[in-house]
Amino acid sequence: MLNKLAKLLKTRLSRRVVFWLFTSVIVIEAIVLVPSVLRREQELLGQLRQISTEKVSILMKVSPPQASPENVLNLLANLKGSSVIVGGSLYQSNGQRVGTFGEQPALIFQDVDAAEKKDLLDYQLSRYDVAWTAVELGKDYLLILRHDATMVARGVRGFILRVIGLVIIISLFVTAGTWNALQRIVIAPIVNLRKDLRKAAECICYDQPNPQFDSNFFKRNDELGEVIFTFQEMYQQIYQAIDQRKQAEFALKNSYDQIEIYSKTLNLELEKGRQIQLNFLPSSDELKQIYLKSGWEFSAFFKPARQVAGDFYDIFELSNNAIGIAIADVCDKGVGAALFMALFRSLIRIFSQETKLRGTASNLLEMYQPKAGWIGSSSTVNLAHLNALQSVNLTNDYVARHHGSLGMFATLFFGVLDPQTGLLTYINAGHEPVFILNPQAGIREILTSTSPAIGILSNAKFSISQVYLQPNEILFGFTDGVTDARDCQNSFFTIEKLRHLLQFCPPKASDIVDYISLNVLSHTQGAEQFDDITLLAVQHSVLE
């Protein structure tokens, strides 16, 4: 039994219940004890007063009617021999004190007469003073006797001790009984519920199967039973939610695995596409061969925004020793733009090699004459250039008719260069301006757009222009990925900055490309690249 009680007292709730229950019983009993003690005290004092009243009554009866006050005082002085009466005072009815015997009472005539106070208890001295009026004595006197109240104090203390002992015993029994009942009704279920909460937490935390809850053994129809039922219901909901989450996570993981596989496959395909696209661009060996034949140096920079790009540039040989120069920007980015880039590049190459206009040279040259007229000195060269530039018209018509619904188009600068004279016949179809740079004077001329972009409208007209590239001058082209390049603060590189750099550029084509690309990459350092970046420089140089 004691072990069971000690075990129960280990719970804080049990200790609180015991403390407050025991304290409450003690307080209640104490409230009841105070009036009981006062009643007991009055009972003992009443007994003391009753004994003295009988003694005084006997003495008053034996006292002669004509006895003097002194004789009455002497007669009453015999009471001092009693075990409880230790003194007294006798007053006449007018308040004059006749005399005192033994200890003088603290209660005086004025207290009795004015306040009608007939007794006085002195707790410190254990003295009790009692007054008898003339009516009670049957004579014209007021008597005050002083009693030894030690026995009364002892009786009261004994009564208090007995009551306290009884209160403690009752409190212990009431506390034990109530506690035992509360332990079975409240405390034990709460302790079991606490254990179940810990089991549930461990089960959820460590992904364990459903545990056996101790609170299942308590079937109750009260509020605590509702709490237990709610807990178990909540746990089942959480467990089901976790199980559903696991299934969702498993399905999601499978999806992620599939996506990763698809992503790797797609990346491999895109990498193949990137390699194929790079193969479309003129190789360094091809450019070297053209350089060795013509004495013209070609330098380029190409940086796609994604794995595949919509920009392209091309340098290739034409008939009559002419050189085709192209730089283009297909709208949009990514795979779609890359496919159309291949289409545009292939059509320009094929049509520029095979196209020959029908008619006499003079009529053809007059029909397609530039606004400023033909500045080329040789009509044969002019006609050869004109035939090659018809590739722009043919490419435009093909794309507009067969793929116009896709809304894909390209800006293009396509020029035909005579390496002997430096004559450049070109079409700028909606492309960025192309600069002619003089090593000493900076920008010498700007070749702006002469026609709309290709692939938008069939049968569109594309104007031809001509210009001479002087020795050491550089033809510099770029795509809008250069001027639209943004830094981390979303600021553009701008055409103004590019023109400023070109105004004080290095004298060699390769150095210019390196110089401009370095500035663009420095501007975009740390920022996302949104568009393809392409640079192309062409310069006549002396063969070593």
C-alpha positions as CSV (number, residue, x, y, z in Angstrom):
1,M,0.0,0.0,0.0
2,L,2.8,2.4,1.0
3,N,4.7,1.5,-2.2
4,K,1.6,2.3,-4.2
5,L,1.2,5.6,-2.5
6,A,4.8,6.5,-3.0
7,K,4.6,5.6,-6.7
8,L,1.6,7.8,-7.1
9,L,3.2,10.7,-5.4
10,K,5.9,10.7,-8.1
11,T,3.4,12.3,-10.4
12,R,3.2,16.1,-10.1
13,L,-0.5,16.2,-10.6
14,S,-0.9,13.7,-7.7
15,R,1.2,15.9,-5.4
16,R,-0.8,19.0,-6.3
17,V,-4.1,17.2,-5.7
18,V,-2.9,15.9,-2.3
19,F,-1.5,19.3,-1.3
20,W,-4.6,21.3,-2.2
21,L,-7.1,18.7,-0.9
22,F,-5.3,18.4,2.4
23,T,-4.9,22.2,2.7
24,S,-8.6,22.7,1.9
25,V,-9.8,20.2,4.5
26,I,-7.5,21.8,7.1
27,V,-8.8,25.3,6.3
28,I,-12.4,24.1,6.5
29,E,-11.8,22.4,9.8
30,A,-9.9,25.5,11.1
31,I,-12.9,27.7,10.3
32,V,-15.1,25.3,12.2
33,L,-12.6,25.1,15.1
34,V,-12.5,28.8,16.0
35,P,-16.2,29.1,17.1
36,S,-16.0,25.7,18.8
37,V,-13.0,26.9,20.9
38,L,-14.9,30.1,21.8
39,R,-18.0,28.2,22.8
40,R,-15.9,25.8,25.0
41,E,-14.2,28.8,26.7
42,Q,-17.6,30.4,27.4
43,E,-18.8,27.1,28.8
44,L,-15.8,26.8,31.3
45,L,-16.1,30.5,32.3
46,G,-19.9,30.0,32.8
47,Q,-19.2,27.1,35.1
48,L,-16.7,29.2,37.1
49,R,-19.2,32.1,37.3
50,Q,-22.0,29.7,38.4
51,I,-20.0,28.3,41.3
52,S,-19.1,31.8,42.5
53,T,-22.7,32.9,42.2
54,E,-23.9,30.1,44.5
55,K,-21.2,31.0,47.0
56,V,-22.0,34.7,47.0
57,S,-25.7,34.0,47.2
58,I,-25.2,31.9,50.4
59,L,-23.1,34.6,52.0
60,M,-25.7,37.3,51.2
61,K,-28.4,35.2,52.8
62,V,-26.5,34.7,56.1
63,S,-25.5,38.4,56.2
64,P,-27.7,40.4,58.7
65,P,-30.0,42.9,57.0
66,Q,-28.5,45.8,59.1
67,A,-24.9,44.8,58.6
68,S,-22.5,47.6,57.8
69,P,-20.6,47.7,54.5
70,E,-17.4,46.8,56.3
71,N,-19.0,43.7,57.9
72,V,-20.3,42.7,54.5
73,L,-16.8,43.1,53.0
74,N,-15.3,41.0,55.8
75,L,-17.9,38.3,55.2
76,L,-17.1,38.3,51.5
77,A,-13.4,38.1,52.2
78,N,-14.0,34.5,53.4
79,L,-14.4,33.7,49.7
80,K,-10.6,34.2,49.2
81,G,-10.0,30.9,50.7
82,S,-11.7,29.3,47.7
83,S,-9.4,27.6,45.1
84,V,-10.5,29.8,42.3
85,I,-11.4,33.2,43.9
86,V,-8.2,35.2,44.5
87,G,-9.7,38.6,45.4
88,G,-12.5,41.1,45.0
89,S,-13.9,44.6,45.4
90,L,-17.1,45.8,47.0
91,Y,-18.9,49.0,45.9
92,Q,-21.9,50.8,47.2
93,S,-24.6,51.6,44.7
94,N,-23.4,55.2,44.4
95,G,-20.0,53.9,43.1
96,Q,-18.0,54.4,46.3
97,R,-15.7,51.5,46.9
98,V,-16.2,49.9,50.3
99,G,-12.9,48.0,50.1
100,T,-10.8,45.3,48.5
101,F,-9.6,41.8,49.6
102,G,-6.9,39.7,48.0
103,E,-6.0,40.7,44.4
104,Q,-7.7,43.8,43.1
105,P,-9.9,43.1,40.0
106,A,-9.1,44.9,36.8
107,L,-12.9,45.4,36.3
108,I,-14.1,48.5,38.1
109,F,-17.5,50.0,39.0
110,Q,-17.4,52.5,36.1
111,D,-17.0,49.7,33.5
112,V,-20.0,47.9,34.9
113,D,-22.2,51.0,35.3
114,A,-21.3,52.8,32.0
115,A,-20.8,49.9,29.6
116,E,-22.9,47.3,31.4
117,K,-19.8,45.1,31.3
118,K,-20.2,42.3,33.8
119,D,-17.0,40.3,33.2
120,L,-13.5,40.7,32.0
121,L,-11.0,38.0,30.9
122,D,-7.2,38.7,31.1
123,Y,-5.5,36.1,28.9
124,Q,-2.0,37.0,29.9
125,L,-2.6,36.8,33.7
126,S,-5.1,34.0,33.5
127,R,-7.6,36.1,35.6
128,Y,-11.3,36.4,35.2
129,D,-13.3,39.2,36.8
130,V,-17.1,38.9,37.3
131,A,-19.5,41.5,38.6
132,W,-22.8,41.0,40.5
133,T,-25.2,44.0,40.6
134,A,-27.5,45.0,43.5
135,V,-30.4,43.2,41.8
136,E,-28.4,39.9,41.8
137,L,-27.1,40.4,45.4
138,G,-30.4,41.4,46.8
139,K,-28.6,44.3,48.6
140,D,-27.6,47.8,47.7
141,Y,-24.0,46.8,46.7
142,L,-22.0,45.9,43.5
143,L,-19.5,43.0,44.0
144,I,-16.6,42.2,41.6
145,L,-14.7,39.0,42.2
146,R,-11.4,38.1,40.7
147,H,-10.9,34.4,39.7
148,D,-7.9,32.3,38.8
149,A,-8.7,31.2,35.2
150,T,-5.7,28.9,34.9
151,M,-7.9,25.8,34.8
152,V,-10.0,27.4,32.1
153,A,-7.0,28.1,29.9
154,R,-5.8,24.5,30.4
155,G,-9.2,23.2,29.5
156,V,-9.3,25.3,26.4
157,R,-5.8,24.2,25.3
158,G,-6.7,20.6,25.8
159,F,-9.9,21.1,23.8
160,I,-7.9,22.7,21.0
161,L,-5.3,19.9,20.9
162,R,-8.0,17.2,20.9
163,V,-9.9,19.0,18.1
164,I,-6.6,19.6,16.1
165,G,-5.8,15.9,16.3
166,L,-9.2,15.0,15.2
167,V,-9.0,17.5,12.3
168,I,-5.7,16.0,11.2
169,I,-7.1,12.5,11.3
170,I,-10.2,13.4,9.5
171,S,-8.2,15.4,6.9
172,L,-5.9,12.4,6.3
173,F,-8.8,10.0,5.8
174,V,-10.7,12.5,3.6
175,T,-7.6,13.2,1.5
176,A,-6.6,9.6,1.2
177,G,-10.1,8.6,0.1
178,T,-10.6,11.4,-2.3
179,W,-7.1,11.0,-3.7
180,N,-7.7,7.3,-4.2
181,A,-10.9,8.0,-6.1
182,L,-9.3,10.8,-8.1
183,Q,-6.3,8.6,-8.9
184,R,-8.5,6.0,-10.5
185,I,-10.9,8.5,-12.1
186,V,-8.6,11.3,-13.3
187,I,-4.9,10.8,-12.5
188,A,-4.3,7.3,-13.9
189,P,-6.1,8.0,-17.2
190,I,-4.1,11.3,-17.6
191,V,-0.8,9.5,-16.9
192,N,-1.7,6.8,-19.4
193,L,-2.7,9.5,-21.9
194,R,0.7,11.1,-21.4
195,K,2.4,7.8,-22.1
196,D,0.3,7.4,-25.2
197,L,1.3,10.9,-26.4
198,R,4.9,9.9,-26.1
199,K,4.3,6.6,-27.9
200,A,2.5,8.5,-30.7
201,A,5.4,11.1,-31.0
202,E,8.0,8.3,-31.2
203,C,5.9,6.4,-33.7
204,I,5.5,9.5,-36.0
205,C,9.1,10.6,-35.5
206,Y,10.8,7.2,-36.1
207,D,8.2,6.0,-38.7
208,Q,7.1,3.0,-36.5
209,P,3.8,1.0,-36.9
210,N,0.8,1.9,-34.8
211,P,1.4,1.3,-31.1
212,Q,-0.9,-0.2,-28.5
213,F,-2.2,2.7,-26.4
214,D,-2.8,2.3,-22.7
215,S,-5.8,4.6,-22.7
216,N,-7.7,2.1,-24.8
217,F,-8.4,0.2,-21.6
218,F,-10.4,3.1,-20.1
219,K,-13.9,3.4,-21.7
220,R,-15.4,6.5,-20.3
221,N,-18.5,8.6,-21.1
222,D,-17.3,11.9,-19.5
223,E,-15.2,14.8,-20.6
224,L,-11.9,13.0,-20.0
225,G,-13.2,10.1,-22.1
226,E,-13.9,12.6,-24.9
227,V,-10.4,13.9,-24.7
228,I,-8.9,10.4,-24.9
229,F,-11.2,9.6,-27.9
230,T,-10.3,12.9,-29.6
231,F,-6.6,12.1,-29.1
232,Q,-6.9,8.7,-30.7
233,E,-9.0,10.0,-33.5
234,M,-6.5,12.8,-34.1
235,Y,-3.6,10.3,-34.1
236,Q,-5.3,8.1,-36.7
237,Q,-5.9,11.1,-38.9
238,I,-2.2,12.2,-38.6
239,Y,-1.1,8.6,-39.2
240,Q,-3.3,8.4,-42.3
241,A,-2.0,11.8,-43.5
242,I,1.6,10.6,-43.0
243,D,0.9,7.4,-44.9
244,Q,-0.7,9.4,-47.7
245,R,2.3,11.7,-47.7
246,K,4.7,8.7,-47.9
247,Q,2.7,7.4,-50.9
248,A,2.8,10.8,-52.5
249,E,6.5,11.2,-51.8
250,F,7.2,7.8,-53.3
251,A,5.2,8.7,-56.4
252,L,6.9,12.1,-56.5
253,K,10.3,10.4,-56.3
254,N,9.4,8.1,-59.1
255,S,8.3,11.2,-61.1
256,Y,11.6,12.9,-60.2
257,D,13.6,9.9,-61.3
258,Q,11.7,9.8,-64.6
259,I,12.1,13.5,-65.1
260,E,15.8,13.2,-64.3
261,I,16.1,10.4,-66.9
262,Y,14.2,12.5,-69.4
263,S,16.3,15.5,-68.5
264,K,19.6,13.7,-69.0
265,T,18.3,12.3,-72.3
266,L,17.2,15.8,-73.4
267,N,20.5,17.3,-72.4
268,L,22.3,14.7,-74.4
269,E,20.1,15.5,-77.4
270,L,20.6,19.2,-76.9
271,E,24.4,18.7,-76.6
272,K,24.3,16.8,-79.9
273,G,22.3,19.7,-81.4
274,R,24.8,22.1,-80.0
275,Q,27.7,20.2,-81.6
276,I,25.8,20.0,-84.9
277,Q,25.0,23.7,-84.8
278,L,28.6,24.6,-84.1
279,N,29.5,22.5,-87.1
280,F,27.3,24.8,-89.2
281,L,29.6,27.7,-88.4
282,P,32.8,28.1,-90.4
283,S,35.7,26.2,-88.9
284,S,39.0,27.8,-88.2
285,D,40.5,25.6,-91.0
286,E,38.0,27.0,-93.5
287,L,38.7,30.6,-92.4
288,K,42.4,30.0,-92.6
289,Q,42.1,28.6,-96.2
290,I,40.0,31.6,-97.2
291,Y,42.6,33.9,-95.6
292,L,45.4,32.2,-97.4
293,K,43.6,32.6,-100.7
294,S,42.2,36.1,-100.4
295,G,44.3,37.9,-97.8
296,W,41.2,38.8,-95.8
297,E,41.1,38.0,-92.1
298,F,37.9,36.8,-90.4
299,S,37.4,36.8,-86.6
300,A,34.2,35.9,-84.7
301,F,32.8,35.4,-81.2
302,F,29.8,33.2,-80.6
303,K,28.1,32.6,-77.1
304,P,24.6,31.1,-77.1
305,A,22.2,31.9,-74.2
306,R,21.2,28.3,-74.1
307,Q,22.6,25.0,-75.4
308,V,21.5,25.8,-78.9
309,A,21.1,29.3,-80.4
310,G,19.2,31.3,-83.0
311,D,22.2,33.4,-84.0
312,F,24.6,32.4,-86.7
313,Y,27.4,33.8,-88.9
314,D,28.9,32.4,-92.0
315,I,31.9,32.9,-94.3
316,F,32.0,31.0,-97.5
317,E,33.5,31.1,-101.0
318,L,31.3,32.0,-104.1
319,S,32.0,31.9,-107.8
320,N,34.3,34.5,-109.4
321,N,36.5,34.3,-106.2
322,A,33.9,36.3,-104.2
323,I,33.3,35.7,-100.5
324,G,29.9,35.5,-98.9
325,I,29.6,37.2,-95.5
326,A,26.5,36.6,-93.3
327,I,25.5,37.4,-89.8
328,A,21.9,36.8,-88.7
329,D,19.6,36.6,-85.6
330,V,16.6,34.3,-85.7
331,C,13.7,35.5,-83.5
332,D,13.2,33.6,-80.2
333,K,15.8,31.3,-78.6
334,G,16.3,27.6,-78.0
335,V,15.5,24.6,-80.1
336,G,13.0,26.3,-82.4
337,A,15.3,29.2,-83.2
338,A,18.2,26.7,-83.7
339,L,16.2,24.7,-86.3
340,F,15.3,27.8,-88.3
341,M,18.9,29.0,-88.0
342,A,20.0,25.9,-89.8
343,L,17.3,26.4,-92.4
344,F,18.2,30.1,-93.1
345,R,21.9,29.3,-93.2
346,S,21.4,26.4,-95.6
347,L,19.1,28.3,-97.9
348,I,21.4,31.3,-98.1
349,R,24.3,29.1,-99.0
350,I,22.5,27.1,-101.6
351,F,20.7,29.9,-103.3
352,S,23.7,32.2,-103.4
353,Q,25.7,29.5,-105.2
354,E,23.1,28.4,-107.7
355,T,21.0,31.5,-108.5
356,K,21.4,33.2,-111.9
357,L,19.0,35.9,-113.0
358,R,17.7,35.6,-116.6
359,G,18.1,38.5,-118.9
360,T,20.9,40.7,-120.3
361,A,23.4,42.1,-117.9
362,S,22.6,45.7,-118.6
363,N,18.8,45.2,-118.1
364,L,19.4,43.3,-114.8
365,L,21.8,45.8,-113.5
366,E,19.4,48.6,-114.3
367,M,16.5,46.8,-112.7
368,Y,18.2,46.1,-109.4
369,Q,20.4,49.2,-109.3
370,P,21.1,50.6,-105.8
371,K,19.8,54.0,-104.9
372,A,23.3,55.4,-105.1
373,G,24.0,53.5,-108.3
374,W,26.5,50.8,-109.0
375,I,29.9,51.9,-107.7
376,G,31.6,48.7,-108.8
377,S,33.8,49.3,-111.8
378,S,33.2,45.9,-113.3
379,S,29.7,45.0,-114.5
380,T,30.6,41.4,-114.4
381,V,31.5,41.7,-110.7
382,N,28.3,43.7,-110.0
383,L,26.2,41.0,-111.8
384,A,27.8,38.2,-109.9
385,H,27.2,40.0,-106.6
386,L,23.6,40.6,-107.7
387,N,23.0,37.0,-108.5
388,A,24.4,35.9,-105.1
389,L,22.2,38.4,-103.2
390,Q,19.0,37.0,-104.9
391,S,19.4,34.2,-102.2
392,V,17.9,36.7,-99.7
393,N,14.7,37.1,-101.8
394,L,14.4,33.3,-102.4
395,T,15.0,32.5,-98.8
396,N,12.4,35.1,-97.7
397,D,9.8,33.7,-100.1
398,Y,10.4,30.1,-99.1
399,V,10.1,30.7,-95.4
400,A,7.1,33.1,-95.7
401,R,5.2,30.6,-97.9
402,H,6.0,27.4,-96.2
403,H,6.5,28.4,-92.5
404,G,4.7,31.7,-92.2
405,S,2.2,30.3,-89.8
406,L,4.9,29.7,-87.2
407,G,5.8,33.4,-87.2
408,M,9.5,32.8,-87.4
409,F,11.7,35.3,-89.1
410,A,15.3,36.5,-89.0
411,T,17.3,39.7,-89.3
412,L,20.2,39.3,-91.7
413,F,23.2,41.1,-93.0
414,F,24.4,39.3,-96.1
415,G,27.2,40.8,-98.2
416,V,29.3,39.6,-101.2
417,L,32.9,40.7,-101.0
418,D,35.3,41.1,-103.9
419,P,38.6,40.4,-102.2
420,Q,40.6,42.0,-105.0
421,T,39.0,45.4,-104.8
422,G,37.3,45.4,-101.4
423,L,33.9,46.0,-103.0
424,L,31.1,44.9,-100.7
425,T,27.6,44.5,-102.1
426,Y,25.1,43.8,-99.3
427,I,21.6,43.7,-98.1
428,N,20.8,44.6,-94.5
429,A,17.5,42.9,-93.8
430,G,16.3,44.5,-90.6
431,H,19.6,43.7,-88.8
432,E,21.6,45.7,-86.4
433,P,23.9,48.4,-88.0
434,V,27.2,47.1,-89.4
435,F,30.2,49.4,-88.8
436,I,33.2,50.1,-91.1
437,L,36.1,51.0,-88.8
438,N,39.1,52.9,-89.8
439,P,42.1,52.1,-87.5
440,Q,43.0,55.9,-87.4
441,A,39.6,57.6,-87.5
442,G,37.4,55.1,-85.7
443,I,33.9,54.6,-87.2
444,R,34.0,55.6,-90.8
445,E,30.6,54.5,-92.0
446,I,27.5,52.7,-90.6
447,L,25.6,50.3,-92.8
448,T,22.1,50.5,-91.5
449,S,19.1,48.4,-92.4
450,T,18.0,48.7,-96.1
451,S,15.1,46.2,-96.0
452,P,12.6,44.3,-93.7
453,A,13.6,41.1,-91.9
454,I,13.3,37.9,-94.0
455,G,10.5,35.4,-93.6
456,I,7.7,37.8,-92.7
457,L,6.2,38.7,-96.1
458,S,6.6,36.8,-99.4
459,N,7.6,38.9,-102.4
460,A,9.1,41.5,-100.2
461,K,11.6,43.9,-101.8
462,F,15.2,43.9,-100.6
463,S,17.3,46.9,-101.5
464,I,20.9,46.4,-102.5
465,S,23.8,48.8,-101.4
466,Q,27.5,48.9,-102.2
467,V,30.5,50.2,-100.3
468,Y,34.3,49.8,-100.7
469,L,36.4,48.5,-97.8
470,Q,39.7,50.3,-97.9
471,P,43.0,48.6,-96.9
472,N,43.2,47.9,-93.2
473,E,39.6,49.0,-92.6
474,I,37.4,46.6,-90.7
475,L,33.8,45.5,-91.2
476,F,32.3,44.8,-87.8
477,G,28.9,43.2,-87.3
478,F,27.0,42.0,-84.2
479,T,23.6,40.7,-83.0
480,D,21.3,42.5,-80.6
481,G,22.4,40.1,-77.8
482,V,25.4,42.5,-77.4
483,T,23.5,45.8,-76.9
484,D,20.7,44.1,-74.9
485,A,23.2,42.3,-72.6
486,R,22.2,43.1,-69.0
487,D,24.2,43.3,-65.7
488,C,23.0,42.4,-62.2
489,Q,21.3,45.8,-61.9
490,N,19.3,45.0,-65.1
491,S,21.2,47.8,-67.0
492,F,21.7,47.3,-70.7
493,F,25.1,47.3,-72.5
494,T,23.5,49.8,-75.1
495,I,24.5,50.7,-78.6
496,E,26.0,54.0,-77.3
497,K,28.5,52.1,-75.2
498,L,29.4,49.9,-78.2
499,R,29.9,52.8,-80.5
500,H,32.1,54.5,-77.9
501,L,34.3,51.4,-77.6
502,L,34.5,51.0,-81.4
503,Q,35.6,54.7,-81.8
504,F,38.8,53.8,-80.0
505,C,39.2,50.2,-81.0
506,P,42.4,48.1,-81.7
507,P,43.7,48.1,-85.3
508,K,43.2,44.3,-85.9
509,A,40.0,42.4,-86.4
510,S,40.8,39.6,-83.9
511,D,41.8,42.2,-81.3
512,I,38.5,44.1,-81.8
513,V,36.5,40.9,-81.3
514,D,38.4,40.1,-78.2
515,Y,38.1,43.6,-76.9
516,I,34.4,43.9,-77.4
517,S,33.6,40.4,-76.1
518,L,35.6,41.0,-73.0
519,N,33.7,44.2,-72.3
520,V,30.4,42.6,-72.8
521,L,31.2,39.6,-70.6
522,S,32.6,41.9,-67.9
523,H,29.3,43.9,-68.0
524,T,27.1,40.8,-67.6
525,Q,29.3,39.1,-65.0
526,G,27.1,37.3,-62.4
527,A,23.9,38.1,-64.4
528,E,21.8,35.7,-66.4
529,Q,22.4,35.8,-70.2
530,F,19.0,36.3,-71.9
531,D,20.1,36.4,-75.6
532,D,22.7,34.9,-77.9
533,I,25.8,37.0,-78.4
534,T,27.6,37.0,-81.8
535,L,30.4,39.2,-83.1
536,L,32.0,39.2,-86.6
537,A,35.0,41.2,-87.9
538,V,36.4,41.2,-91.5
539,Q,39.7,42.9,-92.4
540,H,42.0,42.9,-95.4
541,S,45.6,42.1,-94.4
542,V,48.8,41.6,-96.3
543,L,49.9,37.9,-96.7
544,E,53.3,37.1,-95.1
